[in-house]
Amino acid sequence: MEYVIVLAIVVFILVFKDRPIIVLTFEDGKLTKQKGDIPNGFLIGCKDIAHKQPFSGQVKVYKNRFVTKLTFSKTVPSKVKQRINNVYPHTGGSKKRGKRA
């Protein structure tokens, strides 16, 4: 019976763990932490935005099979959120795509 409880806890942790593919942390307009495989243009664009309009906060990118979603911490202003959304390459090349006729 104990094994079932332990297994349920492990499955719960694996399912509900926060697993973003990209994490960027900014403090006063400076990039302090980065995690994940970040596209070069996106990284340069975010640094440029943070330099022009300094802010503190965190940007996370989640990706599942169909959707790429950017989430921001509460301290990121809405104008900065929009600019970062515009910089992100949502149409990144997928290796599974075939040729069109």
Sequence and secondary structure as in RCSB ss.txt:
>XXXX:A:sequence
MEYVIVLAIVVFILVFKDRPIIVLTFEDGKLTKQKGDIPNGFLIGCKDIAHKQPFSGQVKVYKNRFVTKLTFSKT
VPSKVKQRINNVYPHTGGSKKRGKRA
>XXXX:A:secstr
 HHHHHHHHHHHHHHHS   SEEEEEETTEEEEEEE   HHHHHHHHHHHHHS   EEEEEEE SS EEEEE TT
S HHHHHHHHHHS TT   TT     
